Structure formats: C-alpha cells, structure tokens
C-alpha cells in the first residue's frame, strides 16, 4: 500500500533502478573504449567514422556525468553546512 492508503505505489526492480552517477560515468567510458576498439578493427571508412563519433559521444557523456556528480556533491555539502548553521542560530 502507498503511504496515503491508496493503491500500492510502484517500486522499480533492482535491474531497472538507475545506477549511481560514478558507475554511469564508468559505463560511459567503457562504451567509449569499446567503440574505439571497434573503430580500429573496422574495414569500411563509414563504419570506422561511426564508431569514432560514438566514442566521442560516450566520452562527452562521461565527462558530463562526472561534472554533475561533482556539482551534486558540492551542493549537498553546502546544503548540509547551511542546515548546521541554521541549527546553531
């Protein structure tokens, strides 16, 4: 049952839950390396180009995920500091 007593709320199974950001960035980097590897073994120019574009995109997503995780950490620390200062007053 839901907290309000209505219909049960949905809880995603573990396989569908979003992984932590640092794991996501690692996944993106792994996919970039995989695309680079596939580009190196590609015999057709257009296939090689496609894999290199994919590798670049995966690397950019990893960089964004890392920056987002860093900003989130900074924001959480600032929020905690503000709450502690508020409690001191």
ChimeraX attribute file (.defattr): number of C-alpha atoms within 10 A of each C-alpha:
attribute: neighborCount
match mode: 1-to-1
recipient: residues
	/A:1	9
	/A:2	9
	/A:3	8
	/A:4	8
	/A:5	8
	/A:6	8
	/A:7	9
	/A:8	10
	/A:9	11
	/A:10	8
	/A:11	8
	/A:12	9
	/A:13	7
	/A:14	8
	/A:15	7
	/A:16	8
	/A:17	9
	/A:18	10
	/A:19	12
	/A:20	9
	/A:21	16
	/A:22	15
	/A:23	14
	/A:24	16
	/A:25	23
	/A:26	15
	/A:27	16
	/A:28	21
	/A:29	20
	/A:30	16
	/A:31	18
	/A:32	24
	/A:33	18
	/A:34	16
	/A:35	21
	/A:36	20
	/A:37	15
	/A:38	17
	/A:39	22
	/A:40	12
	/A:41	11
	/A:42	15
	/A:43	10
	/A:44	10
	/A:45	10
	/A:46	11
	/A:47	14
	/A:48	19
	/A:49	14
	/A:50	16
	/A:51	21
	/A:52	20
	/A:53	16
	/A:54	19
	/A:55	24
	/A:56	17
	/A:57	15
	/A:58	22
	/A:59	20
	/A:60	16
	/A:61	18
	/A:62	24
	/A:63	15
	/A:64	13
	/A:65	19
	/A:66	18
	/A:67	14
	/A:68	14
	/A:69	16
	/A:70	14
	/A:71	12
	/A:72	12
	/A:73	12
	/A:74	12
	/A:75	12
	/A:76	12
	/A:77	12
	/A:78	12
	/A:79	12
	/A:80	12
	/A:81	12
	/A:82	12
	/A:83	11
	/A:84	11
	/A:85	10
	/A:86	9
	/A:87	8
	/A:88	7
	/A:89	5
